Structures are given as structure tokens and as C-alpha cells.
Amino acid sequence: MKKTVLITGATSGIGKAAAIKVTTLGYNVIITGRRNELLQSLKSELETLGVNVTIMNFDIRNREATIKAWDALPCHLKKIDILLNNAGLAAGAEPIDKGDWNDWEQMIDTNVKGLLTMSQLVIPGMVEQKSGHIINVSSVAGFETYANGNVYCATKHAVNAITKGMRIDLLPYNIKVSSISPGMVNTEFSTVRYHGDKMKADAVYKGLTPLNANDVADAIEFMITRPAHVNVNDMLLMPTAQASAIYNYRE
């Protein structure tokens, strides 16, 4: 029987690349996201690989909508073997005294509360079956704080703390808990952060070669294909041109 992977935020970037990666490994997949047309397109693409693909279309910031979408799943699909908590974003890049409250709420509701809601729905099934693997997508911002990153960095620090707490609490149930923490990745991330300003977004990666979504998906593949007795607690993944959240080299 094929195992099932649930991926949040699968419509683009790391989530989409991870969905393609796990289906090539033979996993069935449940993909979630806000943009239904992109989910439908990805579903069609993945089904050519001969796996079952299920869509959950909702905004993970909305706890009630998330629970409703989960409750609508048939019982046999709620046996999740791997949960990839990928949905996340940065919004805005202002100093703390000039930050936009709506941006802060969007980040906290997505990066922290959304992760908690989905985890709380999936974990009881993993506890019952005494197996599973949860991978939380964090960031170098979960280890370092940088200028104008304030609340975004706080949410990723929270993801790291939650991951460690999950690992301890779920230890008796044979559930692996990991996080993956990329540095610069050229996806929609910066475009979203700068509210659609492509010039600002492109400037983030100017003069260096950042990671791409497939690089991160390759690392996730490594994490989920380790033997049963091996857990990768965290993987910090950086472009060669980036030494930390602050220091990078540009040509």
C-alpha cells in the first residue's frame, strides 16, 4: 500500500517542487493551498506519474476552513505518513516601529497558527498508527535575526521551538519530527514579501546564485528516505554565496 504525504502551500515554490519529488518516489499526495486553479493544474501534472492526488483548497490562516477541509476527507485519506508543513510567507520588510499590523497578522496566522492547526489535525492519526514523519519548513531566520526581519524572524524562531517541542512530545509514538531551514531561495517568497514589487524582489538575488525550489525538495527527499532508525532533526541549507542571514557575496 502506497504511503501518503500531505503538503501545505503546494501551489508554488518549495511546496510544488516537493509534491513533484515525492510523487516520483511513489507516494500518494494531498496538496493544499488557496489558489484552486494552481492546485488543479498541479494535480493533472502529478497524476501522469501514476499516483493518487487529492486537493484540499482552503486558506490555512482560517482555522475553521482548515478543519472543514480536513473533516471532508474520506477516512482512508486521513492516514498521513508524512506531513510537510510548508505553507509560510514573509510580508513586509520595515523596522519594528514602522511595521504593518496586517502584515504581522498574516505571518503569524500562516507561519505559526496555520502550522499548529494542520499538525493538530494530523498528529492523532500518527499517534494511533505509531508512525509518521512531520517536516516543518523553517528558515535561516529561525536561527538569526536581521534588520527589518523582526516579526518574520520571530515566526520562524517559533517554528523551530515548536519543532523541538513536537519531537519531545511525540517521542513515545515513533514519530519523526524534522525541520528544514533554507537561506535564500528564489521562489515567490520575495515577491510576496514586497507586495508584488518585482524590482525589489529581484534585487534580493542580484549578483549571486540563490537556491531554487528543487534544491530544497532534494534535501526533503534525503530527509524522508533515511532508514526508520534515522531522523534528521534539522537541515540548514544555504547557497554557496551566503554565509549567514546577513552575510553574502555578490559579484
Phi, psi and omega in degrees: 000129181292145177277162184241134176245131174253125183238120175273151179063049188266007187281344182199175170057223184299319181298316179295314180299321179293322178298316178297318181298312184289330178289327175293338176275355176098006178281143163286155188220142170248121182249136181235156177171173181276329189264097187299322182296325178286324175297316180297318179297316179294321178302313180299319180295317184288326183294340176293345180270003174080027178242164176275133181235128179240138180257136168236109185257107180196166175263115187295346175289340182264102184300317182296319179293323178295314179296319180298316179296320178294314181298333181282347179291139172301150185304322184291340179274351181275001174274087184268128178268324179225128174249118175255102178279086185260332185304125180182163182196163166248144178225114180084157178211066182243157172299159189303326183283349180243010183293152180266121182302323180295322175297316180299314179298319180300316180291315181294318182292327180275303191288329184249299185292323177296317177300317181294318180299310182295320179297318181295331178283322187274324188302319181304323177293322177293320178298317181296319182273355180054043174194160178150169179215123176250126176240119179259127178277112179254221184189161169303335177293349174279350180246332183228147176249138183231165183303134178069011178261348186347282188287322176301312178301321179299320181293324180282330169298321178297318178301318179296319179293318179297319179300314179296319178295318176303315184299320179290312185293330185262003180306319182290352188249014176062032180256122175284142175226123184229165167222152174236132190234092180279156167273227181294122175232126182275090176231207174285356189310304184289327177298318177294316182302320182263025172053043175089001180281098185294327180296315178294319181296315181293329181295334179301325187253007184294131175085003177214166178256107180281173169294159168241172185300325181293327176300317181289321178298323177299319179293321177296320176303315178302317183297317186276350180257010175290156177301162185303330184270004183244128174236131172272107184297312178206148175233120177261115191240121185230152168294153179303328183277003181238123181263336181198184177298336186254320189263126173214164181244126179242137178292000000 
